[in-house]
Amino acid sequence: MIVSSIMELIGNTPLLDISHMAGEGAARVLVKLEMMNPGGSIKDRPALAMIEDAERAGLLKPGMTLVEPTAGNTGIGLALVGKLKGYRTVFFVPDRMSIEKINSMRAYGARVELVPKEYGMPRCIEMAQAFAARQGNCFIPQQFANPANPKQAECLLGPEIGRQMNGFPHGIAIGAGTGGTFTGLARWLKAGRPDAQCVLVQPRGSVFAGDEKGSYEVEGIGNSFIPATLDLSLADHIATVDDADAFATCRRVLTEVGLAVAGSSGANLFASLDLARRLGPDKTVVTVFPDNMERYFSKPWAQAILNQGGD
Protein backbone atom coordinates (compact mmCIF):
# COMPACT_ATOMS: atom_id res chain seq x y z
CA MET A 1 0.00 0.00 0.00
CA ILE A 2 1.29 3.45 -0.94
CA VAL A 3 -0.14 6.52 0.81
CA SER A 4 0.48 10.23 0.33
CA SER A 5 0.03 11.31 3.95
CA ILE A 6 0.77 9.83 7.37
CA MET A 7 -2.82 10.67 8.29
CA GLU A 8 -3.99 7.93 5.91
CA LEU A 9 -2.27 5.41 8.20
CA ILE A 10 -4.42 6.27 11.22
CA GLY A 11 -6.59 3.24 11.98
CA ASN A 12 -6.70 -0.27 10.51
CA THR A 13 -4.41 -1.54 13.25
CA PRO A 14 -3.88 -5.31 13.69
CA LEU A 15 -6.03 -7.51 15.92
CA LEU A 16 -3.87 -9.96 17.89
CA ASP A 17 -5.08 -13.23 19.45
CA ILE A 18 -3.58 -13.63 22.94
CA SER A 19 -6.09 -16.18 24.22
CA HIS A 20 -3.34 -18.32 25.74
CA MET A 21 -2.92 -15.72 28.48
CA ALA A 22 -6.41 -16.45 29.82
CA GLY A 23 -5.82 -20.17 30.29
CA GLU A 24 -8.02 -23.16 29.54
CA GLY A 25 -11.78 -22.85 29.68
CA ALA A 26 -11.76 -19.10 29.03
CA ALA A 27 -13.10 -17.03 26.16
CA ARG A 28 -10.94 -16.05 23.24
CA VAL A 29 -9.10 -12.76 23.87
CA LEU A 30 -8.30 -10.40 21.00
CA VAL A 31 -6.47 -7.08 21.32
CA LYS A 32 -6.25 -4.12 18.96
CA LEU A 33 -2.64 -2.94 18.71
CA GLU A 34 -3.29 0.78 18.79
CA MET A 35 0.34 1.71 19.39
CA MET A 36 0.76 1.02 15.66
CA ASN A 37 -0.99 4.25 14.75
CA PRO A 38 1.55 6.75 13.32
CA GLY A 39 1.47 8.94 16.44
CA GLY A 40 2.01 5.87 18.62
CA SER A 41 -1.38 5.63 20.32
CA ILE A 42 -5.11 5.14 19.98
CA LYS A 43 -5.57 8.89 20.45
CA ASP A 44 -4.59 9.55 16.84
CA ARG A 45 -8.12 8.43 15.98
CA PRO A 46 -10.10 11.04 17.98
CA ALA A 47 -7.48 13.70 17.22
CA LEU A 48 -8.05 13.35 13.48
CA ALA A 49 -11.81 13.01 13.91
CA MET A 50 -12.17 16.12 16.09
CA ILE A 51 -10.03 18.26 13.79
CA GLU A 52 -11.79 17.22 10.60
CA ASP A 53 -15.22 17.53 12.23
CA ALA A 54 -14.37 21.11 13.29
CA GLU A 55 -13.09 21.94 9.81
CA ARG A 56 -16.31 20.71 8.21
CA ALA A 57 -18.35 22.76 10.69
CA GLY A 58 -16.31 25.91 9.99
CA LEU A 59 -15.09 26.07 13.60
CA LEU A 60 -11.44 25.50 12.67
CA LYS A 61 -9.91 27.51 9.86
CA PRO A 62 -6.39 28.14 8.50
CA GLY A 63 -4.29 30.31 10.80
CA MET A 64 -6.06 29.25 13.99
CA THR A 65 -4.43 27.66 17.04
CA LEU A 66 -5.45 24.31 18.52
CA VAL A 67 -5.60 24.48 22.34
CA GLU A 68 -6.31 21.39 24.44
CA PRO A 69 -6.14 20.05 28.00
CA THR A 70 -4.57 16.60 27.67
CA ALA A 71 -2.78 13.81 29.53
CA GLY A 72 -0.44 13.48 26.57
CA ASN A 73 -1.49 11.04 23.87
CA THR A 74 -4.36 13.16 22.55
CA GLY A 75 -1.93 16.07 22.51
CA ILE A 76 0.52 14.02 20.47
CA GLY A 77 -2.21 13.07 18.01
CA LEU A 78 -3.42 16.67 17.75
CA ALA A 79 0.14 17.94 17.35
CA LEU A 80 0.81 15.42 14.58
CA VAL A 81 -2.37 16.14 12.63
CA GLY A 82 -2.17 19.86 13.42
CA LYS A 83 1.38 20.12 12.11
CA LEU A 84 0.47 18.39 8.86
CA LYS A 85 -2.54 20.68 8.45
CA GLY A 86 -0.64 23.85 9.40
CA TYR A 87 -2.14 24.65 12.81
CA ARG A 88 -0.22 25.91 15.83
CA THR A 89 -0.79 23.76 18.94
CA VAL A 90 -0.80 24.63 22.66
CA PHE A 91 -1.49 22.02 25.35
CA PHE A 92 -2.12 22.11 29.11
CA VAL A 93 -0.82 18.92 30.71
CA PRO A 94 -0.71 17.63 34.33
CA ASP A 95 2.93 17.51 35.39
CA ARG A 96 2.65 13.87 36.52
CA MET A 97 2.64 12.77 32.88
CA SER A 98 5.73 11.13 31.42
CA ILE A 99 8.51 13.30 30.01
CA GLU A 100 8.48 11.09 26.91
CA LYS A 101 4.92 12.15 26.08
CA ILE A 102 5.69 15.79 26.82
CA ASN A 103 8.75 15.67 24.56
CA SER A 104 6.77 13.95 21.80
CA MET A 105 4.30 16.83 21.78
CA ARG A 106 7.14 19.32 21.68
CA ALA A 107 8.83 17.39 18.85
CA TYR A 108 5.78 18.09 16.70
CA GLY A 109 6.12 21.80 17.53
CA ALA A 110 3.57 22.07 20.33
CA ARG A 111 3.83 24.49 23.21
CA VAL A 112 3.30 22.51 26.43
CA GLU A 113 2.17 24.20 29.65
CA LEU A 114 2.55 21.98 32.71
CA VAL A 115 -0.06 22.15 35.46
CA PRO A 116 0.62 20.89 39.02
CA LYS A 117 -0.82 17.40 39.31
CA GLU A 118 -2.71 18.14 42.52
CA TYR A 119 -5.09 20.37 40.53
CA GLY A 120 -5.96 17.58 38.12
CA MET A 121 -7.48 17.73 34.67
CA PRO A 122 -10.25 20.21 35.65
CA ARG A 123 -7.55 22.86 36.18
CA CYS A 124 -6.00 22.01 32.80
CA ILE A 125 -9.41 22.56 31.21
CA GLU A 126 -9.83 25.92 32.96
CA MET A 127 -6.37 27.09 31.88
CA ALA A 128 -6.91 26.01 28.28
CA GLN A 129 -10.20 27.91 28.14
CA ALA A 130 -8.63 31.02 29.70
CA PHE A 131 -5.69 30.92 27.28
CA ALA A 132 -7.98 30.58 24.26
CA ALA A 133 -10.12 33.50 25.47
CA ARG A 134 -7.05 35.73 25.90
CA GLN A 135 -5.37 34.82 22.63
CA GLY A 136 -8.39 34.63 20.37
CA ASN A 137 -8.49 32.79 17.03
CA CYS A 138 -8.25 29.47 18.89
CA PHE A 139 -10.19 26.22 18.76
CA ILE A 140 -10.42 23.85 21.73
CA PRO A 141 -11.37 20.35 20.53
CA GLN A 142 -12.23 19.50 24.17
CA GLN A 143 -11.92 15.75 24.01
CA PHE A 144 -13.87 15.41 27.27
CA ALA A 145 -17.04 16.86 25.72
CA ASN A 146 -16.65 16.60 21.93
CA PRO A 147 -19.17 14.11 20.45
CA ALA A 148 -16.75 13.42 17.57
CA ASN A 149 -14.61 11.56 20.12
CA PRO A 150 -17.01 8.66 20.86
CA LYS A 151 -18.54 8.87 17.38
CA GLN A 152 -15.28 7.86 15.69
CA ALA A 153 -15.02 4.79 17.93
CA GLU A 154 -18.64 3.84 17.20
CA CYS A 155 -18.54 4.44 13.45
CA LEU A 156 -14.92 3.58 12.58
CA LEU A 157 -13.10 1.58 15.26
CA GLY A 158 -16.04 -0.71 16.04
CA PRO A 159 -16.83 -1.66 12.43
CA GLU A 160 -13.10 -2.13 11.85
CA ILE A 161 -13.04 -4.73 14.63
CA GLY A 162 -16.19 -6.31 13.23
CA ARG A 163 -14.62 -6.73 9.81
CA GLN A 164 -11.44 -8.21 11.24
CA MET A 165 -13.21 -10.83 13.35
CA ASN A 166 -16.17 -11.24 11.02
CA GLY A 167 -18.75 -10.50 13.68
CA PHE A 168 -19.32 -9.01 17.11
CA PRO A 169 -17.45 -10.02 20.29
CA HIS A 170 -19.35 -11.20 23.35
CA GLY A 171 -17.64 -8.64 25.55
CA ILE A 172 -15.20 -5.75 25.73
CA ALA A 173 -13.06 -4.46 28.59
CA ILE A 174 -11.89 -0.95 27.75
CA GLY A 175 -10.22 1.71 29.85
CA ALA A 176 -11.79 5.15 30.03
CA GLY A 177 -10.12 8.53 30.43
CA THR A 178 -12.39 10.71 28.32
CA GLY A 179 -14.53 7.63 27.79
CA GLY A 180 -14.64 8.19 24.03
CA THR A 181 -13.31 4.76 23.08
CA PHE A 182 -15.41 2.90 25.67
CA THR A 183 -18.62 4.79 24.88
CA GLY A 184 -18.25 4.47 21.12
CA LEU A 185 -17.31 0.79 21.16
CA ALA A 186 -20.06 -0.03 23.65
CA ARG A 187 -22.65 1.70 21.46
CA TRP A 188 -21.45 -0.21 18.41
CA LEU A 189 -21.37 -3.52 20.26
CA LYS A 190 -24.75 -3.15 22.01
CA ALA A 191 -26.34 -2.35 18.64
CA GLY A 192 -24.98 -5.55 17.12
CA ARG A 193 -25.10 -7.85 20.16
CA PRO A 194 -27.43 -6.42 22.83
CA ASP A 195 -26.47 -9.02 25.46
CA ALA A 196 -22.72 -8.34 25.16
CA GLN A 197 -20.85 -7.50 28.36
CA CYS A 198 -19.26 -4.02 28.31
CA VAL A 199 -16.70 -3.58 31.09
CA LEU A 200 -15.34 -0.12 31.80
CA VAL A 201 -11.78 -0.26 33.15
CA GLN A 202 -10.31 2.32 35.53
CA PRO A 203 -7.33 2.52 37.90
CA ARG A 204 -8.00 2.54 41.63
CA GLY A 205 -8.25 6.23 42.53
CA SER A 206 -10.51 7.13 39.60
CA VAL A 207 -14.06 8.26 40.37
CA PHE A 208 -16.10 6.46 37.70
CA ALA A 209 -17.51 3.92 40.18
CA GLY A 210 -18.40 6.59 42.73
CA ASP A 211 -15.26 6.27 44.84
CA GLU A 212 -13.33 9.26 46.15
CA LYS A 213 -10.51 10.61 44.01
CA GLY A 214 -7.14 9.08 44.80
CA SER A 215 -3.68 8.92 43.28
CA TYR A 216 -2.52 6.34 40.75
CA GLU A 217 0.44 5.80 38.43
CA VAL A 218 -1.33 4.38 35.37
CA GLU A 219 -1.67 7.13 32.77
CA GLY A 220 -4.30 7.73 30.12
CA ILE A 221 -7.29 6.12 31.86
CA GLY A 222 -9.19 7.17 34.97
CA ASN A 223 -10.20 10.67 35.96
CA SER A 224 -11.24 12.95 38.82
CA PHE A 225 -14.58 13.82 37.18
CA ILE A 226 -17.14 12.24 34.82
CA PRO A 227 -16.56 13.54 31.27
CA ALA A 228 -19.51 14.33 29.04
CA THR A 229 -18.08 11.83 26.52
CA LEU A 230 -18.41 8.95 28.99
CA ASP A 231 -21.80 7.21 29.05
CA LEU A 232 -21.72 5.18 32.26
CA SER A 233 -25.12 3.67 31.47
CA LEU A 234 -23.39 1.49 28.87
CA ALA A 235 -21.15 -0.14 31.48
CA ASP A 236 -22.37 -3.53 32.65
CA HIS A 237 -19.50 -3.54 35.15
CA ILE A 238 -16.73 -1.16 36.22
CA ALA A 239 -13.46 -2.97 36.80
CA THR A 240 -11.15 -1.10 39.16
CA VAL A 241 -7.55 -2.25 38.70
CA ASP A 242 -4.69 -1.61 41.12
CA ASP A 243 -1.49 -0.13 39.72
CA ALA A 244 0.43 -3.22 40.82
CA ASP A 245 -1.86 -5.54 38.85
CA ALA A 246 -1.71 -3.33 35.76
CA PHE A 247 2.09 -3.19 35.76
CA ALA A 248 2.46 -6.89 36.57
CA THR A 249 0.28 -7.60 33.53
CA CYS A 250 2.56 -5.37 31.43
CA ARG A 251 5.44 -7.59 32.51
CA ARG A 252 3.45 -10.69 31.51
CA VAL A 253 2.74 -9.25 28.07
CA LEU A 254 6.43 -8.51 27.56
CA THR A 255 7.55 -12.03 28.50
CA GLU A 256 4.66 -14.04 27.02
CA VAL A 257 3.74 -12.01 23.93
CA GLY A 258 6.85 -9.95 23.20
CA LEU A 259 5.17 -6.54 23.33
CA ALA A 260 6.34 -3.72 25.60
CA VAL A 261 3.04 -2.09 26.56
CA ALA A 262 2.11 0.58 29.09
CA GLY A 263 -0.05 0.69 32.20
CA SER A 264 -3.40 1.32 30.52
CA SER A 265 -2.80 -1.75 28.35
CA GLY A 266 -1.97 -3.77 31.45
CA ALA A 267 -5.16 -2.63 33.16
CA ASN A 268 -7.25 -3.36 30.07
CA LEU A 269 -5.82 -6.85 29.73
CA PHE A 270 -6.10 -7.63 33.45
CA ALA A 271 -9.83 -6.86 33.28
CA SER A 272 -10.20 -8.65 29.92
CA LEU A 273 -8.68 -11.87 31.24
CA ASP A 274 -11.09 -11.78 34.17
CA LEU A 275 -14.02 -11.23 31.80
CA ALA A 276 -12.80 -14.05 29.51
CA ARG A 277 -12.73 -16.49 32.44
CA ARG A 278 -16.22 -15.44 33.51
CA LEU A 279 -17.69 -15.76 30.00
CA GLY A 280 -16.08 -19.14 29.37
CA PRO A 281 -15.34 -21.00 26.12
CA ASP A 282 -16.93 -20.29 22.72
CA LYS A 283 -17.04 -16.58 23.50
CA THR A 284 -14.76 -13.71 22.45
CA VAL A 285 -13.49 -10.67 24.37
CA VAL A 286 -11.89 -7.65 22.69
CA THR A 287 -9.72 -4.98 24.27
CA VAL A 288 -7.16 -2.41 23.14
CA PHE A 289 -3.51 -1.71 23.85
CA PRO A 290 -3.56 2.11 23.68
CA ASP A 291 0.21 2.76 23.54
CA ASN A 292 3.59 1.24 24.34
CA MET A 293 6.09 1.22 27.19
CA GLU A 294 8.65 3.35 25.34
CA ARG A 295 6.47 6.36 26.12
CA TYR A 296 7.05 5.74 29.87
CA PHE A 297 10.64 4.52 30.22
CA SER A 298 11.43 7.35 32.67
CA LYS A 299 8.72 6.17 35.08
CA PRO A 300 9.63 4.00 38.11
CA TRP A 301 7.25 1.18 37.13
CA ALA A 302 8.85 0.91 33.70
CA GLN A 303 12.32 1.14 35.18
CA ALA A 304 11.47 -1.78 37.44
CA ILE A 305 10.50 -3.91 34.45
CA LEU A 306 13.60 -2.84 32.52
CA ASN A 307 15.85 -3.70 35.45
CA GLN A 308 14.37 -7.19 35.57
CA GLY A 309 14.74 -7.64 31.83
CA GLY A 310 11.01 -8.34 31.63
CA ASP A 311 11.45 -11.60 33.58
SULDA-V47670 format. One record per residue. NEAR is the number of other ideal C-beta (glycine too) atoms within 8 Angstrom. Layout:
near: {NEAR:NEAR}
This chain:
near: {2:3:7:4:6:9:9:7:9:11:10:4:9:6:12:9:7:12:11:6:12:10:7:3:6:13:17:9:18:15:14:15:11:13:11:6:15:9:12:12:14:12:12:17:16:18:15:13:13:14:16:8:10:12:10:6:7:6:7:11:7:4:4:11:12:16:14:16:12:13:13:16:17:14:17:17:17:18:15:14:13:15:11:9:7:6:11:9:18:14:17:14:18:13:8:5:10:11:6:11:16:13:8:13:16:9:6:12:8:13:7:10:10:8:12:8:8:4:9:11:12:9:10:15:12:8:12:15:9:8:13:13:7:6:9:6:6:12:11:10:12:9:14:11:8:12:7:10:15:14:10:15:18:13:9:11:15:14:9:10:13:12:7:7:11:5:5:8:15:11:16:15:13:15:16:16:10:13:13:14:15:17:16:17:16:14:13:15:14:11:6:8:9:5:3:13:10:15:16:16:14:16:16:11:9:16:11:13:8:4:10:4:8:8:4:10:11:15:14:13:15:12:12:8:8:7:11:5:14:13:9:9:4:11:11:5:7:11:13:10:15:8:13:6:11:16:15:9:14:17:11:9:16:14:8:9:9:4:9:9:13:15:16:14:16:18:18:18:16:13:14:15:13:10:15:16:12:6:12:9:6:4:12:11:17:15:15:13:15:16:15:12:12:7:15:13:10:8:9:6:12:12:10:9:13:9:6:8:5:9:4}
